[in-house]
Amino acid sequence: MKLEATELSEAAIEGVGRLLTPSAGKGLQAGDEFSFGIVSPELGMPASLCAGRLECGARPMTLKRLERHLKTPEILSAVKGDSIICMAPAQEVRDGKLAGMRAILVREGQGVILDRGAWHWIPFPSRESATRFLVIFRAGTGDDDLDFCDLAENADIVSGAIELKGGAR
């Protein structure tokens, strides 16, 4: 028996499943920092959970703000491309500053679970092309559990000793 492989499309998986990647005309537009779309209805997840597709646009690697969620941890799983995620431990902001800030390279196929209250921001693609993440957290997080911190001083992200595959930005 031979099975001929075809490209993933709505038609290719009809009767088997649903397409998670964005269809034409949806998702990241030129110049966007990010695009986020809820996918949990398509997954049939319990009402208490929410999943989304986060697309991250290439942009200058300068961190100006972070966000946190006090009611939920957050899972970020790199589906497409390598990105740098800026984060800091859960804490109260002091004069626009957070202790323990770090920039972590998350490679395609890797994922991270951020603790409740951990500060983080939209991942920065390590190359010129957009990246994609599957995000999972508590349902309603975007409506009632977003806390922002505008940094007193912008942070420029540098690659340091890590090797950015495919060429650094």
WOVEN-V84952 format. One record per pair of residues at least 6 apart in sequence whose ideal C-beta (glycine too) atoms are under 8 Angstrom apart, sorted by sequence separation. I is the first residue (numbers start at 1). J is the second residue. D is the distance in Angstrom with one decimal. If there is no record, write none. Layout:
# WOVEN-V84952
<<I;J;D> <I;J;D>>
This chain:
# WOVEN-V84952
<<6;12;5.2> <13;19;6.5> <28;34;7.3> <29;35;7.3> <45;51;6.0> <106;112;6.2> <114;120;5.7> <125;131;4.5> <28;35;4.5> <91;98;6.3> <138;145;7.0> <10;18;7.8> <27;35;5.1> <43;51;5.6> <91;99;6.3> <104;112;7.5> <123;131;6.3> <10;19;5.1> <40;49;6.4> <76;85;6.7> <91;100;7.7> <159;168;5.6> <9;19;7.0> <27;37;7.5> <40;50;5.0> <88;98;4.2> <89;99;7.3> <123;133;6.5> <8;19;7.0> <26;37;7.1> <40;51;4.5> <88;99;7.0> <89;100;4.8> <38;50;6.2> <39;51;5.1> <40;52;7.4> <88;100;5.3> <8;21;7.2> <10;23;7.2> <22;35;7.9> <38;51;7.3> <39;52;5.8> <88;101;4.4> <38;52;5.0> <39;53;5.4> <87;101;7.4> <88;102;7.1> <22;37;7.1> <37;52;6.0> <86;101;6.8> <87;102;6.1> <36;52;5.4> <37;53;5.2> <86;102;7.3> <36;53;7.2> <86;103;5.1> <87;104;6.6> <106;123;6.9> <36;54;5.1> <85;103;7.4> <86;104;7.9> <101;119;7.7> <20;39;6.1> <35;54;7.5> <36;55;7.7> <84;103;5.1> <85;104;5.3> <34;54;6.3> <35;55;4.4> <66;86;6.8> <84;104;6.7> <34;55;6.3> <66;87;7.6> <84;105;5.4> <85;106;5.5> <98;119;5.7> <105;126;6.6> <20;42;7.0> <34;56;5.3> <35;57;7.8> <54;76;7.6> <66;88;6.6> <68;90;6.9> <83;105;7.6> <84;106;7.5> <32;55;7.9> <33;56;7.6> <34;57;6.1> <61;84;7.0> <63;86;4.9> <82;105;6.3> <83;106;5.6> <108;131;7.9> <18;42;5.1> <33;57;5.3> <82;106;7.0> <32;57;4.8> <82;107;4.7> <90;115;6.1> <27;53;7.9> <31;57;7.2> <33;59;5.8> <53;79;8.0> <82;108;5.8> <89;115;7.8> <90;116;6.7> <91;117;7.8> <28;55;4.1> <56;83;5.9> <81;108;5.6> <85;112;7.0> <87;114;6.7> <90;117;3.1> <27;55;5.3> <28;56;7.9> <78;106;5.0> <80;108;6.3> <90;118;5.4> <91;119;7.7> <28;57;5.5> <78;107;6.5> <79;108;7.3> <89;118;6.3> <90;119;7.4> <76;106;7.1> <78;108;5.1> <88;118;7.1> <89;119;7.5> <119;149;6.4> <22;53;6.9> <78;109;6.4> <87;118;6.0> <88;119;4.1> <21;53;7.6> <66;98;6.9> <78;110;5.4> <87;119;6.0> <88;120;7.9> <20;53;6.7> <22;55;7.4> <77;110;7.7> <78;111;6.6> <87;120;4.4> <124;157;6.2> <126;159;7.6> <77;111;3.6> <86;120;6.7> <87;121;7.8> <76;111;6.3> <85;120;6.2> <86;121;5.0> <75;111;6.3> <76;112;5.3> <85;121;7.5> <75;112;7.4> <127;164;7.1> <75;113;5.3> <76;114;6.9> <85;123;4.8> <86;124;7.5> <126;164;4.5> <74;113;7.3> <75;114;7.8> <84;123;6.6> <85;124;7.8> <126;165;7.6> <127;166;5.2> <63;103;7.8> <73;113;5.6> <74;114;4.5> <83;123;3.5> <84;124;4.7> <126;166;7.8> <127;167;6.3> <73;114;6.0> <83;124;6.0> <127;168;7.9> <128;169;6.2> <73;115;5.7> <83;125;5.3> <84;126;6.0> <126;168;7.2> <127;169;6.0> <73;116;5.4> <82;125;7.5> <83;126;6.1> <126;169;6.6> <72;116;6.3> <74;118;7.8> <76;120;7.9> <81;125;5.8> <82;126;4.4> <125;169;7.7> <71;116;7.0> <73;118;8.0> <78;123;7.9> <81;126;7.4> <82;127;7.2> <70;116;6.2> <74;120;7.4> <81;127;7.0> <69;116;6.8> <70;117;5.4> <76;123;7.3> <69;117;7.3> <81;129;6.4> <83;131;4.7> <68;117;5.4> <81;130;7.2> <82;131;7.0> <68;118;6.3> <80;130;7.8> <81;131;3.4> <83;133;7.5> <68;119;4.9> <80;131;5.6> <81;132;6.9> <98;149;6.5> <67;119;7.1> <68;120;7.2> <80;132;3.9> <103;155;7.9> <66;119;4.1> <67;120;6.6> <78;131;6.8> <79;132;4.6> <96;149;7.2> <98;151;7.6> <66;120;6.1> <67;121;6.6> <78;132;7.8> <79;133;6.1> <96;150;6.3> <97;151;7.3> <101;155;6.8> <103;157;4.9> <105;159;7.8> <66;121;4.9> <78;133;5.8> <79;134;5.5> <96;151;5.6> <97;152;5.6> <65;121;6.6> <77;133;6.1> <93;149;4.7> <96;152;2.9> <97;153;7.8> <76;133;5.1> <77;134;4.5> <95;152;5.9> <96;153;7.5> <105;162;5.2> <63;121;6.0> <76;134;7.8> <77;135;7.8> <107;165;7.7> <75;134;7.6> <76;135;5.8> <77;136;7.9> <105;164;7.4> <75;135;6.8> <74;135;6.6> <75;136;4.2> <74;136;7.3> <75;137;7.1> <61;124;4.9> <74;137;4.5> <73;137;7.1> <59;124;7.0> <72;137;4.6> <56;122;5.7> <72;138;3.6> <56;123;4.7> <58;125;4.8> <71;138;5.8> <74;141;7.8> <54;122;7.4> <56;124;7.0> <57;125;7.3> <69;137;6.4> <54;123;7.7> <56;125;5.6> <58;127;7.1> <69;138;7.5> <72;141;5.6> <86;155;7.2> <58;128;5.0> <71;141;7.1> <58;129;6.4> <86;157;6.8> <58;130;6.3> <69;141;5.4> <57;130;5.4> <71;144;7.7> <72;145;6.4> <84;157;5.8> <56;130;6.1> <71;145;4.6> <55;130;5.6> <56;131;4.8> <70;145;6.2> <55;131;7.3> <56;132;7.4> <69;145;4.6> <55;132;5.2> <56;133;7.1> <69;146;6.9> <70;147;6.6> <54;132;7.0> <55;133;8.0> <69;147;7.4> <53;132;6.5> <54;133;4.4> <67;146;5.8> <68;147;5.0> <53;133;7.5> <54;134;7.7> <67;147;6.5> <53;134;6.5> <54;135;5.0> <67;148;5.2> <68;149;7.6> <52;134;7.7> <53;135;7.5> <66;148;7.3> <67;149;7.4> <82;164;6.9> <51;134;6.5> <52;135;4.7> <65;148;5.8> <66;149;5.0> <82;165;6.2> <51;135;6.7> <52;136;7.9> <65;149;6.1> <82;166;7.9> <51;136;4.8> <65;150;4.8> <66;151;7.3> <50;136;7.1> <64;150;6.8> <65;151;6.1> <49;136;6.4> <50;137;5.9> <64;151;5.9> <34;122;4.6> <49;137;7.6> <50;138;6.6> <63;151;6.7> <33;122;6.1> <49;138;6.9> <50;139;4.3> <48;138;6.6> <49;139;6.0> <50;140;7.3> <64;154;5.3> <48;139;5.7> <50;141;6.3> <63;154;6.6> <47;139;6.1> <50;142;8.0> <62;154;5.2> <63;155;4.3> <62;155;7.1> <63;156;7.9> <62;156;5.4> <63;157;6.3> <39;134;7.9> <61;156;6.6> <62;157;7.2> <61;157;3.9> <61;158;7.7> <36;135;7.4> <40;139;7.2> <28;130;5.2> <61;169;6.9> <21;132;7.7> <58;169;7.1>>
